[in-house]
Amino acid sequence: MVVKQQSKPKLIYQAALYAALLGLMGLSWYFSGLSGSQSNFFSLKLANALAGYYGAELDYIKTIDAINWAIHKLAHLIEYGLMGLVLCAMLNSLLKKAGLAALATLAVMSVWAVLDELHQSLAADRYSRWLDVGIDVTGVLIAIFLVSVFVYIRRLRIQNVSLMHEVHLLTINQNIWDNLIARLSGSREDTSKNSQDEPLLLPREVAEGGC
């Protein structure tokens, strides 16, 4: 049995994806383990800055809460979108089947989203929500779609290049064949002309030496 060895750049690419996936999952697990105050520390600062920039003065507290909520949900979407992107790209590289890679990515990241929410419920002032799981899965689906489109376009491009190469080879072979036929036809014509140009000698003339 012959084992096909992968090229060094491909191994480096897969190793980089694997490291990126582990790093993103580690960050996700770390953030879900933060307490409520720790989780809101940076998001509230950003929410206050945005509320002040847009001049929200009617109900400042509700505005801050709404912006803080939106920041957290957007963070979920981006976080799981990146993890889904990396995992789907890695599985496409390993499995060579876009459909199977997409299903595996969705299954793995859905389980991880549920585990992440359960881990979050253990932190102080934190709760697990099915809404967050839905947002996480939505981010993964967006990532799967983007990777699948990229893989499809790349395969079409490879097929077009391969088809153009085959057409080029067929054209070259046809030219060679045409030239060969032309040469054979030319040689036959030359042979027939030479045979027609030779004088016809009668047997008697041959016996007398052509005199």
GUROTI-165014 format. One line per field, with one value per atom (N, C-alpha, C): residue in three letters; x, y, z; atom name; residue number from 1. Coordinates in nm, 3 decimals, decimal comma, padded with zeros to 5 digits, m for minus. Each point is the difference from the previous one (the first is absolute). Example, Ala and Ser with C-alpha at 12.3 -4.5 7.8 and 13.67 -1.06 7.14 Angstrom:
<sites>
resn = ALA_ALA_ALA_SER_SER_SER .
u = 01,319_m00,089_00,090_m00,035_00,082_m00,077 .
v = m00,569_00,119_00,120_00,105_00,119_00,109 .
w = 00,780_00,000_00,000_m00,072_00,006_00,073 .
name = N_CA_C_N_CA_C .
resi = 1_1_1_2_2_2 .
</sites>
This chain:
<sites>
resn = MET_MET_MET_VAL_VAL_VAL_VAL_VAL_VAL_LYS_LYS_LYS_GLN_GLN_GLN_GLN_GLN_GLN_SER_SER_SER_LYS_LYS_LYS_PRO_PRO_PRO_LYS_LYS_LYS_LEU_LEU_LEU_ILE_ILE_ILE_TYR_TYR_TYR_GLN_GLN_GLN_ALA_ALA_ALA_ALA_ALA_ALA_LEU_LEU_LEU_TYR_TYR_TYR_ALA_ALA_ALA_ALA_ALA_ALA_LEU_LEU_LEU_LEU_LEU_LEU_GLY_GLY_GLY_LEU_LEU_LEU_MET_MET_MET_GLY_GLY_GLY_LEU_LEU_LEU_SER_SER_SER_TRP_TRP_TRP_TYR_TYR_TYR_PHE_PHE_PHE_SER_SER_SER_GLY_GLY_GLY_LEU_LEU_LEU_SER_SER_SER_GLY_GLY_GLY_SER_SER_SER_GLN_GLN_GLN_SER_SER_SER_ASN_ASN_ASN_PHE_PHE_PHE_PHE_PHE_PHE_SER_SER_SER_LEU_LEU_LEU_LYS_LYS_LYS_LEU_LEU_LEU_ALA_ALA_ALA_ASN_ASN_ASN_ALA_ALA_ALA_LEU_LEU_LEU_ALA_ALA_ALA_GLY_GLY_GLY_TYR_TYR_TYR_TYR_TYR_TYR_GLY_GLY_GLY_ALA_ALA_ALA_GLU_GLU_GLU_LEU_LEU_LEU_ASP_ASP_ASP_TYR_TYR_TYR_ILE_ILE_ILE_LYS_LYS_LYS_THR_THR_THR_ILE_ILE_ILE_ASP_ASP_ASP_ALA_ALA_ALA_ILE_ILE_ILE_ASN_ASN_ASN_TRP_TRP_TRP_ALA_ALA_ALA_ILE_ILE_ILE_HIS_HIS_HIS_LYS_LYS_LYS_LEU_LEU_LEU_ALA_ALA_ALA_HIS_HIS_HIS_LEU_LEU_LEU_ILE_ILE_ILE_GLU_GLU_GLU_TYR_TYR_TYR_GLY_GLY_GLY_LEU_LEU_LEU_MET_MET_MET_GLY_GLY_GLY_LEU_LEU_LEU_VAL_VAL_VAL_LEU_LEU_LEU_CYS_CYS_CYS_ALA_ALA_ALA_MET_MET_MET_LEU_LEU_LEU_ASN_ASN_ASN_SER_SER_SER_LEU_LEU_LEU_LEU_LEU_LEU_LYS_LYS_LYS_LYS_LYS_LYS_ALA_ALA_ALA_GLY_GLY_GLY_LEU_LEU_LEU_ALA_ALA_ALA_ALA_ALA_ALA_LEU_LEU_LEU_ALA_ALA_ALA_THR_THR_THR_LEU_LEU_LEU_ALA_ALA_ALA_VAL_VAL_VAL_MET_MET_MET_SER_SER_SER_VAL_VAL_VAL_TRP_TRP_TRP_ALA_ALA_ALA_VAL_VAL_VAL_LEU_LEU_LEU_ASP_ASP_ASP_GLU_GLU_GLU_LEU_LEU_LEU_HIS_HIS_HIS_GLN_GLN_GLN_SER_SER_SER_LEU_LEU_LEU_ALA_ALA_ALA_ALA_ALA_ALA_ASP_ASP_ASP_ARG_ARG_ARG_TYR_TYR_TYR_SER_SER_SER_ARG_ARG_ARG_TRP_TRP_TRP_LEU_LEU_LEU_ASP_ASP_ASP_VAL_VAL_VAL_GLY_GLY_GLY_ILE_ILE_ILE_ASP_ASP_ASP_VAL_VAL_VAL_THR_THR_THR_GLY_GLY_GLY_VAL_VAL_VAL_LEU_LEU_LEU_ILE_ILE_ILE_ALA_ALA_ALA_ILE_ILE_ILE_PHE_PHE_PHE_LEU_LEU_LEU_VAL_VAL_VAL_SER_SER_SER_VAL_VAL_VAL_PHE_PHE_PHE_VAL_VAL_VAL_TYR_TYR_TYR_ILE_ILE_ILE_ARG_ARG_ARG_ARG_ARG_ARG_LEU_LEU_LEU_ARG_ARG_ARG_ILE_ILE_ILE_GLN_GLN_GLN_ASN_ASN_ASN_VAL_VAL_VAL_SER_SER_SER_LEU_LEU_LEU_MET_MET_MET_HIS_HIS_HIS_GLU_GLU_GLU_VAL_VAL_VAL_HIS_HIS_HIS_LEU_LEU_LEU_LEU_LEU_LEU_THR_THR_THR_ILE_ILE_ILE_ASN_ASN_ASN_GLN_GLN_GLN_ASN_ASN_ASN_ILE_ILE_ILE_TRP_TRP_TRP_ASP_ASP_ASP_ASN_ASN_ASN_LEU_LEU_LEU_ILE_ILE_ILE_ALA_ALA_ALA_ARG_ARG_ARG_LEU_LEU_LEU_SER_SER_SER_GLY_GLY_GLY_SER_SER_SER_ARG_ARG_ARG_GLU_GLU_GLU_ASP_ASP_ASP_THR_THR_THR_SER_SER_SER_LYS_LYS_LYS_ASN_ASN_ASN_SER_SER_SER_GLN_GLN_GLN_ASP_ASP_ASP_GLU_GLU_GLU_PRO_PRO_PRO_LEU_LEU_LEU_LEU_LEU_LEU_LEU_LEU_LEU_PRO_PRO_PRO_ARG_ARG_ARG_GLU_GLU_GLU_VAL_VAL_VAL_ALA_ALA_ALA_GLU_GLU_GLU_GLY_GLY_GLY_GLY_GLY_GLY_CYS_CYS_CYS .
u = 00,085_m00,085_00,088_m00,024_00,079_m00,071_00,069_m00,055_00,045_m00,095_00,030_00,046_00,120_00,055_m00,049_m00,036_m00,047_00,120_m00,020_00,107_00,020_00,119_00,033_m00,088_m00,025_m00,090_m00,140_m00,049_m00,134_m00,001_00,105_00,009_00,009_00,073_00,011_m00,135_m00,072_m00,133_m00,096_m00,001_m00,088_00,039_00,129_00,046_m00,040_00,008_m00,038_m00,149_m00,082_m00,144_m00,032_00,069_m00,023_00,036_00,114_00,042_m00,098_m00,047_m00,096_m00,131_m00,045_m00,125_00,013_00,109_00,021_00,007_00,066_00,010_m00,136_m00,081_m00,133_m00,092_00,007_m00,083_00,044_00,130_00,051_m00,048_00,001_m00,050_m00,150_m00,074_m00,143_m00,028_00,074_m00,017_00,040_00,104_00,045_m00,105_m00,053_m00,099_m00,130_m00,038_m00,123_00,015_00,123_00,024_00,013_m00,003_00,011_m00,131_00,012_m00,119_m00,075_m00,119_m00,080_00,069_00,061_00,069_00,122_00,073_00,118_m00,040_m00,107_m00,046_m00,048_m00,059_m00,056_00,102_00,120_00,095_00,030_00,044_00,035_m00,123_m00,101_m00,120_m00,075_m00,004_m00,066_00,077_00,132_00,080_m00,031_m00,005_m00,031_m00,143_m00,093_m00,140_m00,013_00,070_m00,002_00,057_00,108_00,061_m00,095_m00,067_m00,093_m00,123_m00,050_m00,117_00,034_00,118_00,041_00,024_00,051_00,027_m00,129_m00,101_m00,128_m00,095_00,044_m00,079_m00,129_00,006_m00,120_m00,028_m00,098_m00,029_m00,140_m00,088_m00,138_m00,005_00,053_00,005_00,137_00,093_00,141_00,025_m00,060_00,024_m00,050_m00,122_m00,054_00,082_00,047_00,083_00,131_00,063_00,124_m00,023_m00,109_m00,031_m00,024_m00,072_m00,029_00,128_00,087_00,125_00,090_00,005_00,081_m00,049_m00,131_m00,059_00,037_m00,008_00,032_00,148_00,086_00,144_00,027_m00,064_00,019_m00,049_m00,114_m00,053_00,086_00,047_00,089_00,132_00,047_00,122_m00,020_m00,117_m00,032_00,004_m00,062_m00,008_00,139_00,082_00,134_00,088_m00,009_00,084_m00,026_m00,125_m00,032_00,011_m00,016_00,025_00,146_00,091_00,143_00,035_m00,055_00,027_m00,056_m00,121_m00,058_00,079_00,050_00,080_00,127_00,070_00,126_m00,026_m00,100_m00,028_m00,046_m00,086_m00,050_00,113_00,088_00,114_00,093_00,021_00,087_m00,060_m00,130_m00,065_m00,008_m00,018_00,003_00,136_00,104_00,135_00,029_m00,059_00,024_m00,090_m00,130_m00,098_m00,017_00,027_m00,016_m00,146_m00,094_m00,142_m00,069_m00,049_m00,056_m00,126_m00,086_m00,124_00,026_00,089_00,034_00,069_00,088_00,069_m00,099_m00,099_m00,100_m00,084_m00,045_m00,080_00,080_00,125_00,085_00,027_00,023_00,023_m00,122_m00,118_m00,123_m00,023_00,024_m00,022_00,096_00,129_00,101_m00,023_m00,024_m00,016_m00,132_m00,103_m00,126_00,018_00,069_00,029_00,086_00,099_00,088_m00,078_m00,095_m00,081_m00,082_m00,057_m00,078_00,091_00,116_00,095_00,049_00,022_00,046_m00,104_m00,128_m00,106_m00,016_00,016_m00,006_00,115_00,116_00,116_m00,024_m00,065_m00,030_m00,096_m00,093_m00,097_00,065_00,122_00,071_00,069_00,018_00,067_m00,098_00,055_m00,083_m00,075_m00,129_m00,085_m00,006_00,018_m00,010_m00,107_m00,064_m00,107_00,018_m00,050_00,002_m00,132_00,009_m00,119_00,002_m00,117_m00,012_00,013_m00,032_00,017_00,146_00,089_00,143_00,046_m00,056_00,033_m00,045_m00,119_m00,049_00,087_00,046_00,088_00,133_00,051_00,125_m00,013_m00,106_m00,022_m00,018_m00,065_m00,015_00,136_00,089_00,136_00,072_m00,020_00,062_m00,056_m00,132_m00,062_00,051_00,017_00,054_00,142_00,079_00,138_00,001_m00,087_m00,008_m00,037_m00,094_m00,041_00,117_00,074_00,113_00,107_00,033_00,103_m00,048_m00,126_m00,054_00,003_m00,035_00,005_00,144_00,093_00,141_00,050_m00,034_00,043_m00,061_m00,127_m00,067_00,066_00,028_00,064_00,140_00,072_00,135_m00,001_m00,095_m00,008_m00,039_m00,091_m00,036_00,122_00,079_00,119_00,100_00,017_00,092_m00,051_m00,131_m00,058_00,016_m00,018_00,015_00,145_00,095_00,141_00,033_m00,053_00,024_m00,063_m00,121_m00,066_00,076_00,047_00,079_00,128_00,060_00,123_m00,028_m00,112_m00,036_m00,031_m00,071_m00,029_00,129_00,094_00,129_00,074_m00,002_00,067_m00,068_m00,134_m00,072_00,034_00,011_00,035_00,139_00,093_00,136_00,002_m00,071_m00,005_m00,066_m00,104_m00,067_00,093_00,077_00,096_00,107_00,046_00,101_m00,057_m00,124_m00,065_m00,022_m00,044_m00,020_00,131_00,107_00,131_00,048_m00,026_00,041_m00,076_m00,130_m00,081_00,046_00,029_00,047_00,132_00,090_00,131_m00,017_m00,086_m00,023_m00,061_m00,096_m00,063_00,102_00,086_00,102_00,099_00,038_00,096_m00,061_m00,128_m00,066_m00,009_m00,030_m00,007_00,136_00,106_00,134_00,036_m00,040_00,029_m00,071_m00,128_m00,076_00,054_00,046_00,058_00,129_00,085_00,127_m00,025_m00,099_m00,030_m00,055_m00,074_m00,056_00,107_00,100_00,104_00,100_00,014_00,097_m00,044_00,094_m00,037_m00,034_m00,101_m00,039_00,086_00,070_00,087_m00,064_m00,002_m00,048_00,102_m00,041_00,096_00,112_m00,030_00,104_00,103_m00,049_00,092_00,086_m00,056_00,081_00,108_m00,039_00,099_00,110_m00,035_00,102_00,070_m00,027_00,066_m00,063_m00,127_m00,072_00,030_00,070_00,034_m00,110 .
v = m00,120_00,120_00,124_00,089_00,123_00,114_00,061_00,113_00,129_00,079_00,127_00,104_00,049_00,099_00,139_00,076_00,136_00,093_00,107_00,097_00,081_00,053_00,076_00,124_00,080_00,116_m00,039_m00,114_m00,044_m00,041_m00,066_m00,038_00,123_00,101_00,124_00,071_m00,001_00,061_m00,068_m00,133_m00,074_00,021_00,003_00,023_00,139_00,099_00,137_00,008_m00,068_m00,002_m00,069_m00,110_m00,073_00,086_00,070_00,088_00,115_00,058_00,110_m00,046_m00,120_m00,053_m00,022_m00,060_m00,022_00,133_00,099_00,130_00,067_m00,006_00,062_m00,072_m00,132_m00,075_00,025_00,016_00,034_00,137_00,097_00,133_m00,003_m00,078_m00,012_m00,058_m00,103_m00,062_00,096_00,077_00,098_00,108_00,056_00,107_m00,049_m00,123_m00,051_m00,028_m00,010_m00,023_00,127_00,116_00,127_00,030_00,073_00,041_00,109_00,033_00,101_00,135_00,042_00,130_m00,001_m00,112_m00,009_00,000_m00,068_m00,007_00,135_00,080_00,129_00,114_m00,027_00,107_00,078_m00,070_00,068_00,035_m00,087_00,025_00,124_00,022_00,120_00,126_m00,008_00,116_00,036_m00,101_00,024_00,052_m00,055_00,044_00,145_00,040_00,140_00,093_m00,045_00,083_00,018_m00,108_00,009_00,084_m00,017_00,078_00,148_00,032_00,140_00,058_m00,084_00,047_00,034_m00,084_00,021_00,089_00,047_00,095_m00,058_m00,120_m00,063_00,061_00,089_00,070_m00,029_m00,063_m00,021_m00,101_m00,118_m00,103_m00,064_00,062_m00,037_m00,144_m00,038_m00,133_m00,108_00,017_m00,098_m00,006_00,115_00,004_m00,076_00,021_m00,070_m00,150_m00,040_m00,143_m00,061_00,072_m00,050_m00,014_00,101_m00,006_m00,110_m00,014_m00,105_m00,139_m00,016_m00,127_m00,028_00,101_m00,018_m00,034_00,060_m00,029_m00,145_m00,049_m00,140_m00,096_00,028_m00,089_00,003_00,120_00,011_m00,074_00,006_m00,073_m00,151_m00,049_m00,142_m00,035_00,082_m00,026_m00,003_00,098_00,009_m00,114_m00,026_m00,104_m00,137_m00,038_m00,130_00,000_00,115_00,009_m00,030_00,053_m00,025_m00,146_m00,056_m00,141_m00,090_00,029_m00,078_00,012_00,119_00,024_m00,085_00,003_m00,075_m00,150_m00,048_m00,143_m00,052_00,074_m00,042_m00,003_00,099_00,001_m00,118_m00,031_m00,112_m00,133_m00,018_m00,125_m00,015_00,110_m00,006_m00,045_00,047_m00,038_m00,147_m00,052_m00,139_m00,099_00,032_m00,094_00,008_00,116_00,022_m00,011_00,011_m00,005_00,116_00,095_00,122_m00,027_m00,089_m00,030_m00,064_m00,099_m00,068_00,095_00,085_00,098_00,099_00,042_00,095_m00,063_m00,124_m00,068_m00,025_m00,041_m00,025_00,129_00,108_00,130_00,043_m00,012_00,039_m00,083_m00,131_m00,089_00,032_00,012_00,025_00,135_00,104_00,134_00,015_m00,074_00,004_m00,060_m00,113_m00,062_00,092_00,063_00,091_00,121_00,050_00,115_m00,035_m00,120_m00,043_m00,015_m00,064_m00,015_00,134_00,092_00,135_00,072_m00,013_00,064_m00,065_m00,132_m00,067_00,043_00,018_00,049_00,143_00,079_00,139_00,006_m00,095_00,001_m00,027_m00,053_m00,027_00,124_00,103_00,123_00,088_00,087_00,089_00,100_00,017_00,095_m00,027_m00,126_m00,036_m00,108_m00,002_m00,095_m00,059_m00,120_m00,062_00,030_00,032_00,038_m00,074_m00,052_m00,063_00,101_00,125_00,106_00,011_m00,007_00,008_m00,119_m00,117_m00,118_00,020_00,055_00,028_00,100_00,103_00,099_m00,064_m00,086_m00,071_m00,086_m00,075_m00,088_00,083_00,116_00,089_00,045_00,037_00,037_m00,113_m00,123_m00,117_m00,023_00,014_m00,021_00,103_00,123_00,102_m00,038_m00,047_m00,041_m00,118_m00,099_m00,117_00,043_00,091_00,050_00,066_00,083_00,070_m00,098_m00,096_m00,098_m00,086_m00,041_m00,083_00,072_00,129_00,080_00,010_00,024_00,011_m00,131_m00,113_m00,131_m00,028_00,035_m00,023_00,081_00,128_00,086_m00,052_m00,043_m00,052_m00,127_m00,088_m00,123_00,028_00,097_00,039_00,054_00,079_00,058_m00,110_m00,098_m00,110_m00,082_m00,024_m00,075_00,074_00,133_00,079_m00,003_00,009_m00,006_m00,136_m00,107_m00,135_m00,020_00,054_m00,011_00,074_00,121_00,077_m00,074_m00,065_m00,076_m00,117_m00,070_m00,112_00,047_00,112_00,055_00,038_00,057_00,038_m00,123_m00,108_m00,123_m00,060_00,002_m00,051_00,081_00,132_00,086_m00,033_m00,020_m00,035_m00,135_m00,098_m00,133_00,007_00,082_00,014_00,063_00,100_00,063_m00,099_m00,081_m00,101_m00,101_m00,043_m00,095_00,059_00,126_00,066_00,011_00,037_00,011_m00,136_m00,104_m00,134_m00,045_00,026_m00,037_00,078_00,131_00,081_m00,051_m00,042_m00,051_m00,132_m00,087_m00,128_00,020_00,093_00,029_00,056_00,089_00,059_m00,102_m00,094_m00,102_m00,094_m00,030_m00,085_00,069_00,129_00,075_00,004_00,020_00,002_m00,136_m00,106_m00,134_m00,027_00,041_m00,022_00,083_00,122_00,085_m00,060_m00,052_m00,060_m00,123_m00,077_m00,121_00,036_00,111_00,042_00,063_00,065_00,065_m00,099_m00,122_m00,096_m00,050_m00,011_m00,048_m00,148_m00,034_m00,139_m00,068_m00,108_m00,073_m00,133_m00,031_m00,129_m00,108_m00,121_m00,109_m00,009_00,023_m00,007_00,110_00,119_00,113_m00,023_m00,068_m00,031_m00,099_m00,098_m00,103_00,062_00,099_00,062_00,115_00,020_00,108_00,133_m00,004_00,125_00,067_m00,069_00,061_m00,020 .
w = 00,000_00,000_00,000_m00,093_m00,012_00,071_00,095_00,074_m00,066_m00,039_m00,068_00,101_m00,016_00,091_m00,039_00,104_m00,025_m00,013_m00,077_m00,018_00,128_00,015_00,120_00,016_m00,106_00,017_00,047_m00,049_00,041_00,146_00,046_00,140_00,089_m00,044_00,075_00,006_m00,113_m00,007_00,097_00,002_00,089_00,146_00,028_00,137_00,049_m00,090_00,037_00,030_m00,083_00,026_00,132_00,027_00,124_00,121_m00,008_00,110_00,019_m00,113_00,009_00,062_m00,037_00,056_00,150_00,044_00,143_00,075_m00,060_00,064_00,015_m00,107_00,005_00,098_00,004_00,094_00,144_00,019_00,133_00,046_m00,092_00,034_00,030_m00,077_00,023_00,139_00,036_00,131_00,113_m00,025_00,102_00,020_m00,109_00,012_00,064_m00,030_00,059_00,149_00,046_00,143_00,082_m00,064_00,073_00,074_00,108_00,073_m00,077_00,046_m00,069_m00,005_00,111_00,004_m00,090_00,000_m00,087_m00,147_m00,031_m00,138_m00,051_00,089_m00,041_00,009_00,046_00,024_m00,129_m00,103_m00,125_m00,083_00,004_m00,081_00,049_00,132_00,054_m00,036_00,000_m00,042_m00,145_m00,085_m00,141_m00,015_00,078_m00,005_00,044_00,106_00,045_m00,106_m00,065_m00,104_m00,117_m00,041_m00,113_00,036_00,122_00,042_00,006_00,050_00,005_m00,138_m00,093_m00,136_m00,072_00,017_m00,068_00,080_00,116_00,078_00,055_00,054_00,056_00,137_00,008_00,124_00,055_m00,078_00,046_00,114_m00,023_00,103_m00,005_00,068_m00,013_00,046_00,114_00,056_m00,096_m00,053_m00,093_m00,128_m00,043_m00,120_00,021_00,116_00,031_00,006_00,064_00,010_m00,139_m00,084_m00,134_m00,083_00,008_m00,076_00,054_00,134_00,061_m00,042_m00,005_m00,044_m00,145_m00,085_m00,141_m00,019_00,083_m00,010_00,034_00,105_00,040_m00,108_m00,060_m00,102_m00,127_m00,034_m00,116_00,025_00,125_00,034_m00,016_00,040_m00,019_m00,149_m00,082_m00,143_m00,064_00,033_m00,058_00,052_00,129_00,062_m00,062_m00,011_m00,057_m00,152_m00,060_m00,143_m00,033_00,081_m00,022_00,026_00,109_00,029_m00,109_m00,046_m00,108_m00,129_m00,028_m00,120_00,000_00,114_00,011_m00,005_00,077_00,003_m00,136_m00,068_m00,130_m00,103_00,003_m00,091_00,028_00,128_00,036_m00,044_00,023_m00,039_m00,152_m00,072_m00,147_m00,050_00,067_m00,040_00,029_00,108_00,040_m00,073_m00,007_m00,054_m00,151_m00,059_m00,144_m00,045_00,093_m00,033_00,071_m00,079_00,057_00,083_m00,049_00,072_00,135_00,002_00,126_00,096_m00,052_00,085_00,061_m00,078_00,051_00,111_m00,020_00,102_00,127_m00,016_00,116_00,077_m00,073_00,065_00,079_m00,060_00,068_00,125_m00,010_00,115_00,114_m00,033_00,104_00,068_m00,079_00,057_00,076_m00,040_00,075_00,139_00,006_00,130_00,085_m00,063_00,073_00,052_m00,076_00,043_00,124_00,002_00,117_00,122_m00,019_00,111_00,051_m00,091_00,036_00,085_m00,036_00,078_00,138_00,006_00,129_00,090_m00,060_00,076_00,048_m00,082_00,037_00,119_00,008_00,110_00,135_00,001_00,126_00,055_m00,083_00,043_00,078_00,083_00,083_m00,088_00,026_m00,071_m00,151_m00,038_m00,142_m00,015_m00,116_m00,026_m00,139_m00,018_m00,134_m00,069_m00,129_m00,079_m00,133_m00,037_m00,130_m00,112_00,029_m00,100_m00,040_00,098_m00,031_m00,082_00,032_m00,081_m00,145_m00,017_m00,135_m00,074_00,070_m00,062_m00,037_00,089_m00,028_m00,126_m00,009_m00,116_m00,127_00,012_m00,116_m00,052_00,092_m00,040_m00,070_00,050_m00,062_m00,140_m00,015_m00,132_m00,102_00,044_m00,090_m00,044_00,096_m00,032_m00,096_00,024_m00,089_m00,141_m00,011_m00,132_m00,072_00,070_m00,062_m00,045_00,085_m00,036_m00,117_00,001_m00,107_m00,134_00,001_m00,123_m00,051_00,092_m00,038_m00,060_00,064_m00,050_m00,137_m00,018_m00,128_m00,111_00,027_m00,100_m00,032_00,102_m00,021_m00,085_00,026_m00,078_m00,144_m00,020_m00,137_m00,073_00,069_m00,062_m00,037_00,090_m00,029_m00,118_m00,004_m00,112_m00,131_00,003_m00,122_m00,049_00,094_m00,037_m00,059_00,064_m00,050_m00,139_m00,018_m00,130_m00,108_00,033_m00,096_m00,036_00,098_m00,026_m00,093_00,023_m00,086_m00,142_m00,011_m00,132_m00,072_00,075_m00,058_m00,050_00,080_m00,042_m00,123_m00,003_m00,116_m00,125_00,016_m00,114_m00,053_00,094_m00,041_m00,072_00,059_m00,064_m00,138_m00,013_m00,130_m00,103_00,045_m00,091_m00,044_00,096_m00,034_m00,100_00,025_m00,088_m00,140_m00,006_m00,129_m00,077_00,070_m00,065_m00,050_00,081_m00,041_m00,125_m00,003_m00,117_m00,123_00,022_m00,113_m00,054_00,088_m00,044_m00,074_00,056_m00,067_m00,138_m00,008_m00,129_m00,097_00,051_m00,086_m00,050_00,089_m00,041_m00,103_00,013_m00,097_m00,136_00,001_m00,125_m00,070_00,081_m00,057_m00,060_00,066_m00,050_m00,132_m00,004_m00,123_m00,115_00,030_m00,105_m00,054_00,088_m00,043_m00,086_00,039_m00,079_m00,138_m00,010_m00,127_m00,090_00,058_m00,079_m00,060_00,057_m00,051_m00,140_m00,101_m00,135_00,003_m00,080_m00,010_m00,106_00,035_m00,093_m00,033_m00,129_m00,042_00,030_00,010_00,031_m00,100_m00,131_m00,103_00,020_00,033_00,021_00,121_00,097_00,118_m00,037_m00,083_m00,038_m00,085_m00,086_m00,086_00,067_00,129_00,071_m00,023_m00,043_m00,020_m00,129_m00,096_m00,128_m00,099 .
name = N_CA_C_N_CA_C_N_CA_C_N_CA_C_N_CA_C_N_CA_C_N_CA_C_N_CA_C_N_CA_C_N_CA_C_N_CA_C_N_CA_C_N_CA_C_N_CA_C_N_CA_C_N_CA_C_N_CA_C_N_CA_C_N_CA_C_N_CA_C_N_CA_C_N_CA_C_N_CA_C_N_CA_C_N_CA_C_N_CA_C_N_CA_C_N_CA_C_N_CA_C_N_CA_C_N_CA_C_N_CA_C_N_CA_C_N_CA_C_N_CA_C_N_CA_C_N_CA_C_N_CA_C_N_CA_C_N_CA_C_N_CA_C_N_CA_C_N_CA_C_N_CA_C_N_CA_C_N_CA_C_N_CA_C_N_CA_C_N_CA_C_N_CA_C_N_CA_C_N_CA_C_N_CA_C_N_CA_C_N_CA_C_N_CA_C_N_CA_C_N_CA_C_N_CA_C_N_CA_C_N_CA_C_N_CA_C_N_CA_C_N_CA_C_N_CA_C_N_CA_C_N_CA_C_N_CA_C_N_CA_C_N_CA_C_N_CA_C_N_CA_C_N_CA_C_N_CA_C_N_CA_C_N_CA_C_N_CA_C_N_CA_C_N_CA_C_N_CA_C_N_CA_C_N_CA_C_N_CA_C_N_CA_C_N_CA_C_N_CA_C_N_CA_C_N_CA_C_N_CA_C_N_CA_C_N_CA_C_N_CA_C_N_CA_C_N_CA_C_N_CA_C_N_CA_C_N_CA_C_N_CA_C_N_CA_C_N_CA_C_N_CA_C_N_CA_C_N_CA_C_N_CA_C_N_CA_C_N_CA_C_N_CA_C_N_CA_C_N_CA_C_N_CA_C_N_CA_C_N_CA_C_N_CA_C_N_CA_C_N_CA_C_N_CA_C_N_CA_C_N_CA_C_N_CA_C_N_CA_C_N_CA_C_N_CA_C_N_CA_C_N_CA_C_N_CA_C_N_CA_C_N_CA_C_N_CA_C_N_CA_C_N_CA_C_N_CA_C_N_CA_C_N_CA_C_N_CA_C_N_CA_C_N_CA_C_N_CA_C_N_CA_C_N_CA_C_N_CA_C_N_CA_C_N_CA_C_N_CA_C_N_CA_C_N_CA_C_N_CA_C_N_CA_C_N_CA_C_N_CA_C_N_CA_C_N_CA_C_N_CA_C_N_CA_C_N_CA_C_N_CA_C_N_CA_C_N_CA_C_N_CA_C_N_CA_C_N_CA_C_N_CA_C_N_CA_C_N_CA_C_N_CA_C_N_CA_C_N_CA_C_N_CA_C_N_CA_C_N_CA_C_N_CA_C_N_CA_C_N_CA_C_N_CA_C_N_CA_C_N_CA_C_N_CA_C_N_CA_C_N_CA_C_N_CA_C_N_CA_C_N_CA_C_N_CA_C_N_CA_C_N_CA_C_N_CA_C_N_CA_C_N_CA_C_N_CA_C_N_CA_C_N_CA_C_N_CA_C_N_CA_C_N_CA_C_N_CA_C_N_CA_C_N_CA_C_N_CA_C_N_CA_C_N_CA_C_N_CA_C_N_CA_C_N_CA_C_N_CA_C_N_CA_C_N_CA_C_N_CA_C_N_CA_C_N_CA_C_N_CA_C_N_CA_C_N_CA_C .
resi = 1_1_1_2_2_2_3_3_3_4_4_4_5_5_5_6_6_6_7_7_7_8_8_8_9_9_9_10_10_10_11_11_11_12_12_12_13_13_13_14_14_14_15_15_15_16_16_16_17_17_17_18_18_18_19_19_19_20_20_20_21_21_21_22_22_22_23_23_23_24_24_24_25_25_25_26_26_26_27_27_27_28_28_28_29_29_29_30_30_30_31_31_31_32_32_32_33_33_33_34_34_34_35_35_35_36_36_36_37_37_37_38_38_38_39_39_39_40_40_40_41_41_41_42_42_42_43_43_43_44_44_44_45_45_45_46_46_46_47_47_47_48_48_48_49_49_49_50_50_50_51_51_51_52_52_52_53_53_53_54_54_54_55_55_55_56_56_56_57_57_57_58_58_58_59_59_59_60_60_60_61_61_61_62_62_62_63_63_63_64_64_64_65_65_65_66_66_66_67_67_67_68_68_68_69_69_69_70_70_70_71_71_71_72_72_72_73_73_73_74_74_74_75_75_75_76_76_76_77_77_77_78_78_78_79_79_79_80_80_80_81_81_81_82_82_82_83_83_83_84_84_84_85_85_85_86_86_86_87_87_87_88_88_88_89_89_89_90_90_90_91_91_91_92_92_92_93_93_93_94_94_94_95_95_95_96_96_96_97_97_97_98_98_98_99_99_99_100_100_100_101_101_101_102_102_102_103_103_103_104_104_104_105_105_105_106_106_106_107_107_107_108_108_108_109_109_109_110_110_110_111_111_111_112_112_112_113_113_113_114_114_114_115_115_115_116_116_116_117_117_117_118_118_118_119_119_119_120_120_120_121_121_121_122_122_122_123_123_123_124_124_124_125_125_125_126_126_126_127_127_127_128_128_128_129_129_129_130_130_130_131_131_131_132_132_132_133_133_133_134_134_134_135_135_135_136_136_136_137_137_137_138_138_138_139_139_139_140_140_140_141_141_141_142_142_142_143_143_143_144_144_144_145_145_145_146_146_146_147_147_147_148_148_148_149_149_149_150_150_150_151_151_151_152_152_152_153_153_153_154_154_154_155_155_155_156_156_156_157_157_157_158_158_158_159_159_159_160_160_160_161_161_161_162_162_162_163_163_163_164_164_164_165_165_165_166_166_166_167_167_167_168_168_168_169_169_169_170_170_170_171_171_171_172_172_172_173_173_173_174_174_174_175_175_175_176_176_176_177_177_177_178_178_178_179_179_179_180_180_180_181_181_181_182_182_182_183_183_183_184_184_184_185_185_185_186_186_186_187_187_187_188_188_188_189_189_189_190_190_190_191_191_191_192_192_192_193_193_193_194_194_194_195_195_195_196_196_196_197_197_197_198_198_198_199_199_199_200_200_200_201_201_201_202_202_202_203_203_203_204_204_204_205_205_205_206_206_206_207_207_207_208_208_208_209_209_209_210_210_210_211_211_211 .
</sites>
